[in-house]
Amino acid sequence: MLFLVLVVWVLIGIWGLYSLLCIAFPLKPFKARSSAAKSFAGTLIAWVGVFIVLGTADFAPSPSTEAATVTTTQDTATEAATTCGDNGLALNDIVAARGQVDIRIAPDVNAARLRNEKASKALSGDHFHTLPAGSTVRRLCAQAKWTEFQVVTPEFLADITGWVPNENLEAIAKDAEGRRIFVEGDFYWDGDTSAFKPQIVAVVNKISRENVNCPDPDLQSVTKSESRSSPNAPVFFVTCGSGMDVFNVWFSPDDAKSDKTLNAVLPPSETSAVSACEQTAVNAASHPSTVKFSRVMSLTFRTWKNGNAEVRSTFTAKNAFNLETKYDIICSFTGSKMSGVSITEARN
């Protein structure tokens, strides 16, 4: 629309200039200078009018039209992104596995199982991947009876993709705060744990909410602790964390109904741990007043999510022969309490 108005405005301007020329030198179609002057006057008025229109009119597309165009484009893109395979939907949401199930390479019960290449090479023979109960997966393509997925948790299976029947997947139950609620179908049960299903489910849910270092416990790891259990008082544990920071949380079935909190065991602060380690060095020295504990050059402080901590350093002190000697010291902590100490003569 704007382009057409500009064209008209330019054409009117050209005709006005021609009319002005004809006032001085009468040319066709004007037979007299007076006709050319009238034409110039009319053209000037029209040219000014169009100029005013150009300056005040809004030639942008109407908001409704623009919005409709954007909406249509987005809808088309969304439709393209959410369709897949044989009339499937790329939902891209996360759901839970219900019970342990074989993983197939195609959406067919007769399709080959997904081979575990690493296990097959290491153990000789054919070994196949299974989807553990309680694991979570991202639905890549949900069809009428089968779903293609990628494992989300446990993390060590995160590179696994394949197909399972829809009946082996279920929505993740969540509480009012959006935290996952674990159910019996999420766990692996054996002879020791099966008799305590309701209590174990309740305690593990409690751990995931109260222990800040264990929001996603490994539901397949729940096991009876033989060393901590007695005939009438079983003790179980669940594994938390990942990588190099894996730890266990122990509990009893009675914890399900008790007011006992299952908060994370917190390690000591670096200041308190170093001070305690230094005092241990002083107490161990033959001449305590000669101890010079390194708080900078040789000092390291490390913590773990299970609440353990470790201080490593060196100190010098005079020995029983009144000779200054250098020592290495390692102080271990479980929570805020020192659980072990090692002092050895330094090699350098």
N, C-alpha and C positions, 0 to 999 in steps of 0.2 A: 504493500500500500504506500509506504513512504517513497519507494522508488518511482511509482507512477506520478505522485504529486510533484516530485522534483523534476521529472521530465516535462510536465505541463508548465511548471514555473520557468524552466529554461526556454521552452518554445515561445512562451508569451514574451519573455525578455528579448528574444531574437526578432520577433515581429514588431515589438516596440521600437527597436533600433532601426529597422527597415522603414517604419513609418516616419521616424525622425529624419532619416535621410531623404525621404520623398518630399518633405516640406521644403527642402532646399533645391532638390532636383526632382520634379514630378516624374514618377515612373508608374508603370502599370502595377496594380489595377486602379491607382488613383488618377482621376482626370484633372484634379486641381489641388493646389496646396492646402486649401481649406479641408478637403476630404482627408488628406494625410494627417493634418493636425488633429481632427476629430478622432481618427484611428489611434494616434499616439496617446491622446488623453485617455481614451477608453482602455488601451493596453496598459498604460501606467497604473490606472486604478486597479485593474485585474492583477497585475504583477505584485502590487503592494498587498492586495488582499490575500493572494496565495502565500506571500512571505509571512504574513501574520499567522496564517493557518499552520505553516511549518513550525513557527516558533512556539505555538501554544498547544497544538494537538499532541496526544499520546498515541504513538503508532506501535507500542510494545504489544505483544500478544496478551490476551486477557488471562488473568490468573487462573481461571477455571480451565482454560484450554491447555495452559502450560502444565498445570497440576495433573490434568488428565493424561497428558503425554508422558510425564515422568512416572505416574502410577502404572500406566500400561507397560512401560519399559521395565520397571522393577518387577511387576508381576510376571512378565515373560522370563526375566532372568531367574526369578525364584523358581518358576516352574521347571526351567531347564536344569537348575541345580538340585532339585529334589526328586527327579525321576532317574531311574537306573534300571539296568537289566530287563528282566521279563516283567514289565508292569510293576516294578518295585519303586520304593521311595528311599532316597539317601537321607535318612532322618538325622544322622550325625549326632544322636543323643547317646547317653550312657545308661546301660541297663546291667542287671546282674545275671550271672549264670545260676541256674537251678539244677543242682546235682551235677555230678561229673559226666561229661559227654565226649564222645569222639569228635574230632574236627575233620570235616570232609573238604576236598579240594573243589567241589562243585555242589550245587543244590540238589543232591540226589542221594538217597539212602544207599544206592549201589555204587556211588562214586568212591574213588580211592581215599583212604584216610591220609591225613597230612603227616608225612614222614618226618621224624625227628632226626635230622642229618647228623647232628653232633653226637647224640646218644648212639645212633647206629654205628658210627665210626669207632667210638670209644669202647663200646660194649660188644661189638660184632653182632651181626644179625639185624633184623628190622625192628625198629622202635618207632612209635607214633605219638604225636601230640594229642593230649586230651585237654579239654577246658575244665579247670577245677571248679567245684561248687564254690559259690561266693565270690568268684572273680568278677571283675567288671569289664565290660567291653563297649566299644563304640560301634553303633549300627551303621555300617557303610551302605548296605542295600537290603532293605527289608521287603521280601516278596511274600506271596500268599502263605507258603508253608516253611520257607527257609530264610535265613538271614546271613548275609556276609558281614563279618565283623573284624575289628582289630582289638587285641587285648589292651586294656588300660592298666589294670592291676591284676596280679602282682607285676611289678615293674620288670622282673627278669624275663617275662614272657611278652613284653610290649611290642616286639617285632613280629609277633604271630598274627597272621590273618587267615581266615578260612570261613567255612559254612557250618552252621548247626541248625537243627529244627527249631522253629519258633517256640515250641512247647518247652524248650530248655532255657528260655530267656524270660525274665520278668522285670517289671518296673522296680526301681529301687525305692523302698519305703523310707520316708523321711519324717522327722519330727517338725514341730512348728518353727524351729530355727534353721531348718534345711539340712540337718545332720542325718546321716544314714542310720536307719534302724536295722540291725542285723536280725535275721530270722533263722530258724532251724535249718532250712534248706541251703543256707550259705555255708554251713560247716561240713567238715569231714568227721564222721562219727565212727569210733571203734568200740570194742568191748568195754573198755574202761570209761569212756566218756558218754556212751549212750544212756547209761542209767541216770545221768545228771543233765540231760538236755536243757530243761527249763532254767536251771540254775546257771549253767555255763553261758547260755545265751544272754541271760540277764546281766551276769558279771562282765562279760566281754563288752556289752553295750555301755555298761557303767565305766569301764576302763577307757573306752574311746572318747567319753565325754569329760572325764575327770583328769586323765593323764595327758597333759599337753604334748608330751613326746610320743604319744601313741594314738593318734586320731584314726589310723587305718591299720588295725592289727591284722596279722596274717591268720585268717580264719581256718586255714588248713593245718595250722601248727598246734592247735590245742591238744595237749597231751598230759597224761598223768605223770607226775614226778615221783619216780620210785624212791629216790633218796629222801624226799621230804614228806612222803605219805606214811601214814600208819594204818593198821587194819581198819579202824573205825573213823579215820580222819583223812580222807584223800585230799591231796593237793595237786592242782593243775597249773599249767603255765601256757601263756600265749606269747608268740614272738612279735616284736614290734621293730620298727625302723627298717632301714635298707642299707645296702652297701657295707661299708666298714663300721657302721654304727648300729648294728643289730643287737637287740637285748631282749630278755625275757621278763615278763611280769607274772609273778606267782599269785595264786588265789585259791580259796577253798569254796565249795558250794555254799557254805553258810554266808559268804560275803554278799550273796544276792539279796538277803533280807536284813543284813546288819546296817547300822548307821556308819560303819567304817568307810572312810573315803579312800579312794584308790589314786590319789594324786601322784604325780611324778616325783621321784626322789631327786632332789636338787643338789648339785655338787656345791662345795664350799666356794666362796669368793676367792679370787687369786690372792688378795691381801691376807685373808685369814689363813689360807692354806700355806703360803710362804712363811708366815710368822710361826705357825705351828711346826713346820719343817725345820726352821732355824732353831727353835727352842729344843727340838729333838736332838739336833746336832750339838747344842750346848750341853744338854744332859748327858750325852754319850762321851764327851771329851774328858780326857784325864785332867786337863787344865781348862775348865770352862771359860775362864776369863780371857783366854788366848784365841778363842774361836773368831774367825773372820769369815762370815757367810756371804757368798756371792749373790747379790740380788739383781745383777744386771748382766754381766758378760756370759755367765754359764747357766743362767736361769731359764728354764722352760716350764710352762704350765699348760696342762691339757685336760679337757673335760670330755665326758661321754654322755649320751642321752639317758643312760641308765642311772645317772647320778654319780658315777665314779669320777675321780680326778687324780691327777698325778703331778707332783712337783719333782723336777730334776735340777740339781745344782751341784756346786762344789763348795768346800770350805777348807780353810787351813786352821790348824791348831797344834800346839805342842804336845808331843806324845809323852809316854812315861819316862823317856830318856831326856826330856826337855828339848827335843829336836822338833822344829816346825815341819809338819807333814801336811800334804794336800790329800783331801778325801773326796770321793764321789758319793752323793747321797740321793736316794730315790724315796719319796714319801707317797704312799698310796692312800686314797680316801674313798670311803663308801658313804655317800652323802656328806654330812659335815664331820664325820668321825674318821680319824686316821685308822686305817685297817692294816697297814704294814709299812716297814721301813727297811731300807738296805743301805749300809754304809761300808764302802770298800776303799782301800787306799788307791789313789789315782795313779795311773800309769805314766802320766806326764806332768 
